[in-house]
Amino acid sequence: MSTLRTTLDFLLHEWLQTERLSSRQRFADHSRETFDAVLDTCERIAREKYAPANRLIDTEEPRFDGETVTLPAVTHEAYAAYVESGLLLGGQDYEVGGMQLPHAVQAAASTVFSCASISLGAFGLLTLGNANLLMAHGTDTQKRVFALNELNGRFTGTMCLSEPQAGSSISDISTRATPDGDDFEHDPLGPRYRLRGNKMWITGGEHELAENIVHLVLAKIPGPDGKLVPGTRGISLFVVPKKLVGVDGALTGERNDVALAGLNHKLGWRGVTNTLLNFGEGRYPVRGGSGAIGYLVGTPGEGLRCMFHMMNEARIDIGLSATALGLAGYDAALDYARIRTQGRPAGPAGKDAATPQVRIIEHADVKRMLLAQKAYCEGALALLLLCARLVDDQRTGTSAEAEESRLLLEVLTPIAKSWPSEFCLEANSLAIQIHGGYGYTRDFPVEQYWRENRLNMIHEGSHGIQAADLLGRKVVMEGGKGLDVLVARINRTLQQARERPDLTVNAASVEKAVQVVVAATREAWASGDPSEALANAVPYMQAFGHMVIAWVWTDVLLAVPVSDGTPAAEGRRRAARYFCNYELPKVGAWLRVVEARDMTCAGMPEDGF
């Protein structure tokens, strides 16, 4: 059994007690046996199809000949194996062919694929997020025609938010959607519009993996005066297929006016297409009119609310992707450290050149770097699986459990996306360091893992955006209710930890971190001026994330019996101790500028640079 699988099994079953979900009606047919069978299938596909292709698709990027995008054959084979497994339908209702799997199990499955190849896993993640949004907000016809055909593998899906001139500033998008004829409201697929505009950084935006690509597009409907409403109030959501379909889901043979303007060539994730798409530029005139045909999802002006259903899901997925890449690098570094001999022991014996060289894992600093990677990556994995379990509790728990889970997810989502993106990237950097000069060559995979992971601090809302969301909205929303619920949850863990002699030091460290984070939150907003409060939002987020990971590690150790003397148990204790002793002290330094509302950075004059 792989190290990853052993860790997943412990976190899912020993810590999160996932099998208890079987007592709920939705999951009543499941048991640990079925959950294990799902992960067995994932491991097999990842081992046979994903991992062997990972280096090839990094070096043989998608090619565009002006009309068609070509992907390596291994990409088609891997995606076909994923579709055939039925995992796209894993979380859906039995009535539509799903397995009604818990989200926690799906998250674990996603980690297995992402560890093997992040690029190959991206096609499925986007398609699943797209389909889940339509299942939540689409009409019955949109669910049947678009979502279910994505979930059965006929179609794939994307999300189209960013524009070249707007970037992450969604309120400044300029893609327009105008009613398509006098009967636009009576199309069986939904109110029919014509879209014109450009979308940038669209992952999976063009390929030949499936019969069709379903784009979810944010656009603005002009007002009576023909002008676009400024800000986010006028944003609506549309489903825009690459190829038009009928109400039976069959392709009509008509190409929609969605054109690939070009491929973006990235630092990492090179095996999945990343595109600039033009909607309604006239390259593919359709049905005698100009503009790409799209169908309204939900109600006009509610597009951003609908899209955030997918974005919040995507943010957790990005956190899992970052974690998986960190874990892949950690495994590679650990394997290398166990076989590479270099240097001699510290002390008198090491001064004798005749003394045999030792494996580098015997050096204290290499152990430090490995332990840091373990603490970062396994801590992040625990946080992400906890978030997935909160999704299950929100959907299927009691009303009290659902409300607590909703509030916790609101506060934890920015951390779940951003903290692994930063610190699992640092783990990848340490993996390169352990390899020495070999680490930055293509002879070993760790340089690829670092390149792939560097994208995740930008994916689905950059680091600064997540920080502003955390400090500017999540910890103060509803009178600070979300933060209060998180602190109460942490305190429940600490109360149990204080009763265990082996965890009292951890508990004291986490308790102190909670106190300073809560105090800094209060001081950041003391003046009531958002420009002052948010001037140091990123250091605040780093400190907040460290507090959360330290709490998670402490909670994880509650599932490790004091009497457990196995290497796995000792590894977890050491990783948690490392985090509390080496990482948690950074919280105070990060928060000093937050508490002081220090304007050194925000007040820097442009000419001073």
C-alpha positions as CSV (number, residue, x, y, z in Angstrom):
1,M,0.0,0.0,0.0
2,S,1.4,3.5,-0.9
3,T,2.3,6.1,1.6
4,L,-0.4,8.3,0.3
5,R,-3.1,5.6,0.6
6,T,-2.0,4.8,4.2
7,T,-2.3,8.5,5.1
8,L,-5.7,8.8,3.4
9,D,-7.0,5.7,5.2
10,F,-5.9,7.0,8.5
11,L,-7.4,10.5,8.0
12,L,-10.6,9.3,6.5
13,H,-11.3,6.4,8.9
14,E,-9.3,6.9,12.1
15,W,-9.6,10.6,12.4
16,L,-12.7,11.8,10.5
17,Q,-14.6,8.5,11.2
18,T,-16.1,8.7,7.6
19,E,-17.8,5.3,8.0
20,R,-20.2,6.9,10.4
21,L,-21.8,8.7,7.5
22,S,-23.4,5.4,6.6
23,S,-25.9,6.1,9.4
24,R,-27.3,8.9,7.3
25,Q,-30.0,8.0,4.7
26,R,-28.1,9.3,1.7
27,F,-25.1,7.1,2.5
28,A,-26.9,4.1,4.0
29,D,-25.7,1.7,1.3
30,H,-22.1,2.5,1.9
31,S,-19.4,1.1,4.3
32,R,-15.7,1.3,4.6
33,E,-15.6,-1.6,2.1
34,T,-17.2,0.5,-0.6
35,F,-15.1,3.5,0.2
36,D,-11.9,1.4,0.0
37,A,-13.1,-0.1,-3.3
38,V,-13.4,3.4,-4.8
39,L,-9.9,4.3,-3.7
40,D,-8.6,1.0,-5.0
41,T,-10.0,1.9,-8.4
42,C,-8.5,5.4,-8.3
43,E,-5.1,3.9,-7.4
44,R,-5.2,1.5,-10.3
45,I,-6.1,4.1,-12.9
46,A,-3.6,6.6,-11.5
47,R,-0.8,3.9,-11.5
48,E,-1.6,2.6,-15.0
49,K,-2.7,5.6,-16.9
50,Y,-1.9,8.9,-15.1
51,A,1.6,8.5,-13.6
52,P,3.3,7.0,-16.7
53,A,2.0,9.9,-18.8
54,N,3.0,12.8,-16.4
55,R,6.4,13.6,-17.8
56,L,5.4,13.1,-21.4
57,I,2.5,15.6,-21.3
58,D,4.8,18.1,-19.6
59,T,7.2,18.0,-22.5
60,E,4.7,17.5,-25.4
61,E,2.3,20.4,-24.9
62,P,-1.0,20.7,-26.7
63,R,-0.7,21.9,-30.3
64,F,-3.0,24.2,-32.2
65,D,-3.0,24.1,-36.0
66,G,-5.4,27.0,-36.4
67,E,-8.5,24.8,-36.3
68,T,-7.9,21.8,-34.0
69,V,-6.0,21.3,-30.7
70,T,-4.1,18.0,-30.6
71,L,-3.3,16.3,-27.3
72,P,-1.0,13.2,-26.9
73,A,-2.8,9.9,-27.1
74,V,-2.0,9.1,-23.5
75,T,-4.2,12.0,-22.5
76,H,-7.2,10.5,-24.3
77,E,-6.5,7.1,-22.8
78,A,-6.2,8.4,-19.2
79,Y,-9.4,10.5,-19.5
80,A,-11.3,7.6,-21.1
81,A,-10.3,5.4,-18.2
82,Y,-11.5,8.0,-15.7
83,V,-14.8,8.3,-17.4
84,E,-15.3,4.6,-17.6
85,S,-14.7,4.3,-13.9
86,G,-18.0,6.2,-13.3
87,L,-16.2,8.5,-10.8
88,L,-17.6,11.6,-12.5
89,L,-21.0,10.5,-11.3
90,G,-19.7,9.4,-7.9
91,G,-21.4,12.0,-5.8
92,Q,-24.7,12.2,-7.8
93,D,-28.1,10.7,-6.9
94,Y,-28.9,7.1,-7.7
95,E,-31.7,8.4,-9.9
96,V,-29.2,9.8,-12.4
97,G,-26.7,6.9,-12.3
98,G,-24.6,8.2,-9.4
99,M,-23.1,6.4,-6.4
100,Q,-24.1,8.9,-3.7
101,L,-20.6,8.9,-2.4
102,P,-19.6,11.3,0.5
103,H,-17.7,14.4,-0.7
104,A,-14.9,13.4,1.7
105,V,-14.3,10.2,-0.3
106,Q,-14.5,12.1,-3.6
107,A,-11.8,14.5,-2.2
108,A,-9.6,11.6,-1.3
109,A,-10.1,10.1,-4.8
110,S,-9.2,13.5,-6.4
111,T,-5.9,13.6,-4.4
112,V,-4.9,10.2,-5.8
113,F,-5.3,11.3,-9.4
114,S,-3.6,14.7,-8.7
115,C,-0.6,13.1,-7.1
116,A,-0.1,11.0,-10.3
117,S,-0.7,13.9,-12.8
118,I,-2.1,17.3,-12.0
119,S,-2.7,18.1,-15.6
120,L,-4.7,15.0,-16.4
121,G,-6.8,15.4,-13.3
122,A,-7.8,19.0,-14.3
123,F,-10.1,17.9,-17.1
124,G,-12.3,15.9,-14.6
125,L,-12.2,18.5,-11.9
126,L,-13.5,21.3,-14.1
127,T,-16.1,19.1,-15.7
128,L,-17.4,17.9,-12.3
129,G,-17.5,21.5,-11.0
130,N,-19.4,22.7,-14.0
131,A,-21.9,19.9,-13.8
132,N,-22.4,20.3,-10.1
133,L,-23.2,24.0,-10.6
134,L,-25.8,23.2,-13.3
135,M,-27.3,20.5,-11.1
136,A,-27.7,23.1,-8.4
137,H,-28.9,26.1,-10.4
138,G,-29.9,24.9,-13.9
139,T,-33.4,24.0,-15.1
140,D,-34.4,20.4,-15.4
141,T,-33.7,20.5,-19.1
142,Q,-30.3,22.1,-18.6
143,K,-29.5,19.4,-16.1
144,R,-30.5,16.6,-18.4
145,V,-29.0,18.1,-21.6
146,F,-25.8,19.5,-20.3
147,A,-24.9,18.4,-16.8
148,L,-25.7,14.7,-17.1
149,N,-23.9,14.5,-20.4
150,E,-20.9,15.9,-18.7
151,L,-21.2,13.5,-15.9
152,N,-21.4,10.5,-18.3
153,G,-18.3,11.7,-20.2
154,R,-19.9,12.7,-23.5
155,F,-19.2,16.4,-22.8
156,T,-16.6,18.3,-20.7
157,G,-17.0,21.6,-19.0
158,T,-15.2,24.9,-18.2
159,M,-15.7,28.1,-16.3
160,C,-15.2,31.4,-18.1
161,L,-14.8,34.3,-15.8
162,S,-11.6,36.3,-16.4
163,E,-11.1,38.6,-19.4
164,P,-7.8,40.0,-20.8
165,Q,-8.5,43.6,-19.6
166,A,-10.1,42.7,-16.3
167,G,-8.1,39.8,-14.9
168,S,-9.4,39.0,-11.4
169,S,-11.6,42.1,-11.3
170,I,-14.9,40.4,-12.2
171,S,-16.9,43.6,-11.8
172,D,-15.0,45.0,-14.8
173,I,-15.9,42.3,-17.3
174,S,-17.3,43.5,-20.6
175,T,-18.7,40.4,-22.3
176,R,-22.2,41.3,-23.4
177,A,-25.3,39.1,-23.7
178,T,-28.3,40.3,-25.6
179,P,-31.7,38.6,-26.2
180,D,-31.7,36.4,-29.3
181,G,-34.9,37.4,-31.0
182,D,-38.4,38.2,-29.8
183,D,-39.0,34.6,-28.7
184,F,-35.7,34.4,-26.7
185,E,-37.5,33.5,-23.4
186,H,-39.3,30.5,-24.9
187,D,-36.3,28.3,-25.9
188,P,-36.6,24.9,-24.1
189,L,-32.9,25.1,-23.1
190,G,-33.5,28.4,-21.3
191,P,-33.8,32.0,-22.2
192,R,-31.6,32.4,-25.3
193,Y,-29.0,35.1,-25.7
194,R,-26.2,36.1,-28.0
195,L,-22.8,36.6,-26.3
196,R,-19.9,38.8,-27.6
197,G,-16.6,39.1,-25.7
198,N,-13.3,37.5,-24.8
199,K,-12.4,35.2,-22.0
200,M,-8.8,34.5,-20.8
201,W,-7.1,31.7,-18.9
202,I,-9.8,29.2,-19.7
203,T,-8.6,25.7,-18.7
204,G,-9.8,22.9,-20.9
205,G,-11.3,25.5,-23.3
206,E,-10.5,23.6,-26.5
207,H,-9.6,19.9,-27.2
208,E,-11.0,16.8,-28.8
209,L,-11.4,14.6,-25.7
210,A,-15.2,14.6,-25.8
211,E,-18.1,15.3,-28.2
212,N,-18.7,18.7,-26.9
213,I,-17.4,21.4,-24.4
214,V,-19.9,23.2,-22.2
215,H,-18.7,26.6,-21.2
216,L,-20.2,28.5,-18.2
217,V,-19.8,32.1,-19.1
218,L,-20.2,35.3,-17.0
219,A,-21.6,38.2,-19.0
220,K,-23.6,41.3,-18.6
221,I,-27.0,42.0,-20.0
222,P,-27.3,45.6,-21.2
223,G,-29.9,47.8,-19.7
224,P,-32.7,49.6,-21.6
225,D,-30.3,52.3,-22.6
226,G,-27.9,49.7,-24.1
227,K,-25.2,50.3,-21.4
228,L,-23.7,47.7,-19.1
229,V,-24.5,48.0,-15.4
230,P,-21.2,48.7,-13.6
231,G,-20.0,46.5,-10.8
232,T,-21.2,42.9,-10.2
233,R,-25.0,43.6,-10.0
234,G,-25.4,43.2,-13.8
235,I,-23.5,39.9,-14.1
236,S,-25.5,36.9,-15.3
237,L,-24.5,33.3,-16.0
238,F,-24.9,31.5,-19.3
239,V,-24.3,28.0,-20.6
240,V,-22.6,28.2,-24.0
241,P,-21.9,24.9,-25.7
242,K,-19.1,24.7,-28.3
243,K,-21.5,22.7,-30.5
244,L,-25.2,23.3,-30.4
245,V,-27.4,20.5,-29.0
246,G,-31.1,19.7,-29.1
247,V,-33.4,19.1,-26.1
248,D,-32.6,15.4,-26.5
249,G,-28.9,16.1,-25.9
250,A,-27.9,15.1,-29.4
251,L,-25.5,17.4,-31.4
252,T,-27.4,19.4,-34.1
253,G,-24.3,19.5,-36.3
254,E,-24.0,23.3,-35.9
255,R,-20.8,24.8,-34.5
256,N,-21.4,27.7,-32.0
257,D,-19.5,30.9,-32.5
258,V,-16.9,30.1,-29.8
259,A,-13.4,30.4,-31.3
260,L,-10.0,29.6,-30.0
261,A,-7.8,32.7,-30.3
262,G,-4.7,30.9,-29.0
263,L,-3.1,28.6,-26.3
264,N,-1.4,30.0,-23.3
265,H,2.0,28.3,-22.6
266,K,2.4,28.0,-18.9
267,L,5.1,27.3,-16.3
268,G,3.2,24.1,-15.3
269,W,0.0,22.2,-15.9
270,R,1.2,21.9,-19.4
271,G,-0.8,18.8,-20.2
272,V,-4.1,20.6,-20.0
273,T,-5.1,23.3,-22.5
274,N,-5.3,26.9,-21.3
275,T,-7.0,29.2,-23.7
276,L,-8.1,32.6,-24.9
277,L,-11.6,32.2,-26.2
278,N,-13.5,34.7,-28.4
279,F,-17.3,34.6,-28.2
280,G,-19.3,35.9,-31.1
281,E,-16.4,37.2,-33.2
282,G,-18.0,35.8,-36.4
283,R,-15.6,33.0,-37.2
284,Y,-18.5,30.5,-37.0
285,P,-21.7,32.3,-37.9
286,V,-24.6,30.4,-36.3
287,R,-28.3,30.4,-37.2
288,G,-28.2,33.5,-39.3
289,G,-27.1,35.9,-36.5
290,S,-24.0,37.3,-34.9
291,G,-22.8,36.2,-31.5
292,A,-22.4,32.9,-29.7
293,I,-25.7,31.4,-28.5
294,G,-25.9,30.9,-24.8
295,Y,-28.7,30.0,-22.4
296,L,-29.4,31.9,-19.2
297,V,-28.7,29.9,-16.0
298,G,-30.8,31.1,-13.0
299,T,-32.1,34.7,-13.1
300,P,-30.6,37.8,-14.7
301,G,-28.1,39.6,-12.4
302,E,-27.6,36.5,-10.2
303,G,-24.7,35.0,-12.2
304,L,-21.9,35.6,-9.7
305,R,-23.9,34.0,-6.9
306,C,-24.4,30.9,-9.1
307,M,-20.8,30.9,-10.3
308,F,-19.5,31.0,-6.7
309,H,-21.1,27.6,-6.2
310,M,-18.4,26.3,-8.6
311,M,-15.7,28.7,-7.5
312,N,-15.9,27.7,-3.9
313,E,-15.7,24.1,-4.9
314,A,-12.8,24.9,-7.2
315,R,-10.9,26.7,-4.5
316,I,-11.0,23.6,-2.3
317,D,-10.0,21.6,-5.4
318,I,-7.0,23.9,-5.9
319,G,-6.0,23.4,-2.3
320,L,-6.1,19.7,-2.9
321,S,-4.1,20.1,-6.1
322,A,-1.4,22.0,-4.3
323,T,-1.4,19.5,-1.5
324,A,-1.1,16.6,-3.9
325,L,1.9,18.2,-5.7
326,G,3.5,18.8,-2.3
327,L,3.0,15.1,-1.3
328,A,4.4,13.9,-4.7
329,G,7.5,16.0,-4.1
330,Y,7.8,14.8,-0.5
331,D,7.7,11.2,-1.6
332,A,10.3,11.8,-4.3
333,A,12.6,13.6,-1.8
334,L,12.2,10.9,0.8
335,D,13.1,8.1,-1.7
336,Y,16.1,10.1,-2.9
337,A,17.3,10.8,0.7
338,R,17.2,7.1,1.5
339,I,19.5,6.1,-1.3
340,R,21.8,9.1,-1.9
341,T,25.1,8.8,0.0
342,Q,27.0,12.0,0.6
343,G,29.1,13.4,3.5
344,R,29.9,11.8,6.9
345,P,28.5,12.0,10.4
346,A,29.0,15.0,12.5
347,G,31.7,14.6,15.2
348,P,35.2,13.0,15.3
349,A,34.3,10.0,13.2
350,G,33.2,12.2,10.4
351,K,36.6,13.8,10.1
352,D,38.1,10.6,8.9
353,A,38.0,10.6,5.1
354,A,38.2,6.8,5.2
355,T,34.9,6.6,7.0
356,P,32.2,5.5,4.6
357,Q,29.7,8.2,3.4
358,V,26.3,8.1,4.9
359,R,22.8,8.4,3.3
360,I,21.8,12.0,3.3
361,I,18.6,11.1,5.4
362,E,21.0,10.7,8.3
363,H,21.9,14.4,8.3
364,A,20.0,16.5,10.7
365,D,19.2,19.3,8.2
366,V,17.8,16.8,5.6
367,K,15.6,15.4,8.3
368,R,14.5,19.0,9.1
369,M,13.5,19.6,5.5
370,L,11.7,16.3,5.2
371,L,9.9,16.9,8.4
372,A,8.8,20.3,7.2
373,Q,7.4,18.8,4.1
374,K,5.5,16.2,6.0
375,A,4.1,18.8,8.4
376,Y,3.0,21.1,5.6
377,C,1.6,18.5,3.2
378,E,-0.1,16.0,5.6
379,G,-1.4,19.0,7.6
380,A,-2.8,20.5,4.5
381,L,-4.3,17.2,3.4
382,A,-6.1,16.8,6.8
383,L,-7.5,20.4,6.4
384,L,-8.8,19.7,2.9
385,L,-10.4,16.4,3.9
386,L,-12.0,18.1,6.9
387,C,-13.5,20.8,4.6
388,A,-14.8,18.0,2.4
389,R,-16.4,16.3,5.4
390,L,-17.9,19.7,6.4
391,V,-19.6,19.7,2.9
392,D,-21.1,16.3,3.8
393,D,-22.3,17.6,7.2
394,Q,-23.8,20.7,5.6
395,R,-25.7,18.7,3.1
396,T,-26.8,15.7,5.2
397,G,-26.3,16.6,8.9
398,T,-28.8,17.9,11.4
399,S,-29.9,21.5,11.1
400,A,-27.4,22.5,13.8
401,E,-24.6,20.5,12.1
402,A,-25.4,22.1,8.7
403,E,-25.3,25.6,10.1
404,E,-22.0,25.1,11.9
405,S,-20.5,23.5,8.8
406,R,-21.7,26.4,6.6
407,L,-20.0,28.9,8.9
408,L,-16.8,26.9,9.2
409,L,-16.6,26.5,5.4
410,E,-17.0,30.2,4.9
411,V,-14.1,31.0,7.1
412,L,-11.9,28.0,6.1
413,T,-12.3,28.2,2.3
414,P,-9.8,31.0,1.8
415,I,-7.3,29.1,4.0
416,A,-8.0,25.8,2.3
417,K,-7.1,27.4,-1.1
418,S,-4.3,29.7,-0.1
419,W,-2.3,27.9,2.7
420,P,-1.5,24.7,0.7
421,S,-0.8,26.8,-2.4
422,E,2.0,28.7,-0.4
423,F,3.4,26.1,1.9
424,C,3.1,23.0,-0.2
425,L,4.9,25.0,-2.8
426,E,7.6,25.6,-0.1
427,A,7.6,21.8,0.4
428,N,8.3,21.4,-3.3
429,S,11.2,23.9,-3.0
430,L,12.6,21.8,-0.1
431,A,12.3,18.7,-2.2
432,I,14.5,20.3,-4.8
433,Q,17.0,21.3,-2.1
434,I,17.3,17.7,-0.9
435,H,18.1,16.6,-4.4
436,G,20.8,19.2,-4.6
437,G,22.0,20.0,-8.1
438,Y,20.0,17.1,-9.5
439,G,16.9,18.8,-8.2
440,Y,16.7,21.5,-10.8
441,T,17.4,19.1,-13.7
442,R,14.8,17.1,-15.6
443,D,16.5,13.9,-14.5
444,F,14.2,14.0,-11.4
445,P,10.5,15.0,-11.1
446,V,10.8,17.5,-8.3
447,E,11.4,20.5,-10.6
448,Q,8.2,19.7,-12.5
449,Y,6.2,19.5,-9.2
450,W,7.5,22.9,-8.2
451,R,6.6,24.4,-11.6
452,E,3.1,22.9,-11.5
453,N,2.5,24.1,-7.9
454,R,3.6,27.7,-8.6
455,L,0.4,28.2,-10.5
456,N,-1.8,27.4,-7.5
457,M,-1.2,30.7,-5.7
458,I,-2.9,32.4,-8.7
459,H,-5.5,29.8,-9.7
460,E,-9.1,30.5,-8.6
461,G,-8.4,33.9,-7.0
462,S,-4.9,35.0,-6.2
463,H,-3.2,35.0,-2.8
464,G,-4.1,38.7,-2.2
465,I,-7.7,38.2,-3.2
466,Q,-8.1,35.3,-0.7
467,A,-6.5,37.3,2.0
468,A,-8.8,40.3,1.4
469,D,-11.7,37.9,1.4
470,L,-10.7,36.3,4.7
471,L,-10.0,39.5,6.7
472,G,-12.3,41.8,4.8
473,R,-15.4,39.6,4.8
474,K,-15.2,36.1,6.2
475,V,-14.0,36.8,9.8
476,V,-16.4,39.7,10.2
477,M,-19.5,38.5,8.4
478,E,-22.7,38.0,10.4
479,G,-21.1,39.8,13.3
480,G,-18.0,37.6,13.4
481,K,-20.1,34.4,13.8
482,G,-17.9,32.3,11.5
483,L,-14.8,33.1,13.5
484,D,-16.6,32.4,16.8
485,V,-17.7,29.0,15.6
486,L,-14.1,28.2,14.5
487,V,-12.7,29.3,17.8
488,A,-15.3,27.2,19.7
489,R,-14.4,24.2,17.5
490,I,-10.7,24.7,18.2
491,N,-11.4,25.0,22.0
492,R,-13.2,21.7,21.9
493,T,-10.1,20.1,20.5
494,L,-7.8,21.8,23.1
495,Q,-10.0,20.7,26.0
496,Q,-9.5,17.1,25.0
497,A,-5.8,17.7,24.2
498,R,-5.1,19.1,27.7
499,E,-6.3,15.8,29.2
500,R,-3.5,14.0,27.3
501,P,0.1,14.4,28.8
502,D,1.6,14.0,25.3
503,L,-0.5,16.9,23.9
504,T,-0.4,19.5,26.6
505,V,2.5,21.4,25.0
506,N,0.7,21.4,21.6
507,A,-2.5,22.6,23.2
508,A,-0.8,25.5,25.0
509,S,0.9,26.6,21.7
510,V,-2.4,26.5,19.8
511,E,-4.2,28.3,22.5
512,K,-1.7,31.2,22.4
513,A,-2.0,31.4,18.6
514,V,-5.8,31.6,18.8
515,Q,-5.6,34.4,21.3
516,V,-3.2,36.5,19.2
517,V,-5.2,35.9,16.0
518,V,-8.5,37.0,17.6
519,A,-6.8,40.1,19.1
520,A,-5.2,41.0,15.8
521,T,-8.5,40.7,14.0
522,R,-10.0,43.1,16.5
523,E,-7.1,45.6,16.2
524,A,-7.1,45.4,12.4
525,W,-10.6,46.8,12.3
526,A,-10.2,49.1,15.3
527,S,-10.2,52.3,13.2
528,G,-13.1,51.0,10.9
529,D,-11.0,52.0,7.9
530,P,-10.8,49.1,5.3
531,S,-7.7,50.5,3.8
532,E,-5.9,50.2,7.1
533,A,-7.5,46.9,8.1
534,L,-6.6,45.2,4.8
535,A,-3.1,46.8,4.3
536,N,-1.5,43.6,5.7
537,A,-4.2,41.1,4.8
538,V,-1.6,38.5,3.5
539,P,0.4,38.3,6.7
540,Y,-2.9,38.0,8.5
541,M,-3.9,35.1,6.3
542,Q,-0.5,33.4,6.8
543,A,-0.9,33.6,10.6
544,F,-4.5,32.5,10.5
545,G,-3.5,29.5,8.3
546,H,-0.8,28.5,10.6
547,M,-3.2,28.6,13.5
548,V,-5.6,26.4,11.6
549,I,-3.0,23.9,10.6
550,A,-1.6,23.7,14.2
551,W,-5.2,23.0,15.4
552,V,-5.7,20.4,12.7
553,W,-2.5,18.6,13.6
554,T,-3.5,18.6,17.3
555,D,-6.9,17.2,16.5
556,V,-5.3,14.5,14.3
557,L,-3.1,13.4,17.2
558,L,-6.3,12.8,19.3
559,A,-6.9,9.9,16.9
560,V,-3.4,8.5,17.7
561,P,-3.5,6.4,20.9
562,V,-0.8,7.3,23.5
563,S,0.2,3.6,23.4
564,D,0.7,3.5,19.6
565,G,4.4,3.2,19.1
566,T,4.4,2.4,15.4
567,P,6.6,4.4,13.0
568,A,3.6,6.0,11.4
569,A,2.3,7.2,14.8
570,E,5.7,8.6,15.8
571,G,6.0,10.3,12.4
572,R,2.7,12.1,13.0
573,R,3.7,13.2,16.5
574,R,7.0,14.6,15.2
575,A,5.4,16.4,12.4
576,A,2.9,18.1,14.7
577,R,5.7,18.9,17.2
578,Y,7.8,20.4,14.3
579,F,4.9,22.6,13.3
580,C,4.3,23.8,16.8
581,N,8.0,24.4,17.6
582,Y,9.3,25.6,14.3
583,E,6.3,27.2,12.5
584,L,3.8,28.5,15.0
585,P,6.2,31.1,16.5
586,K,6.0,32.9,13.2
587,V,2.4,33.9,13.9
588,G,3.4,36.7,16.3
589,A,5.7,38.3,13.8
590,W,3.2,38.2,11.0
591,L,0.5,39.7,13.2
592,R,2.5,42.6,14.6
593,V,2.1,44.7,11.4
594,V,-1.6,43.7,11.3
595,E,-2.3,44.9,14.9
596,A,-0.4,48.1,14.3
597,R,-2.2,48.7,11.0
598,D,1.3,49.3,9.6
599,M,1.1,51.3,6.3
600,T,4.7,50.8,5.2
601,C,3.7,48.9,2.1
602,A,0.3,50.5,1.4
603,G,1.8,54.0,1.8
604,M,4.8,53.5,-0.4
605,P,4.9,56.3,-3.1
606,E,5.1,54.9,-6.6
607,D,8.2,57.1,-7.3
608,G,9.9,55.5,-4.3
609,F,10.2,52.2,-6.2
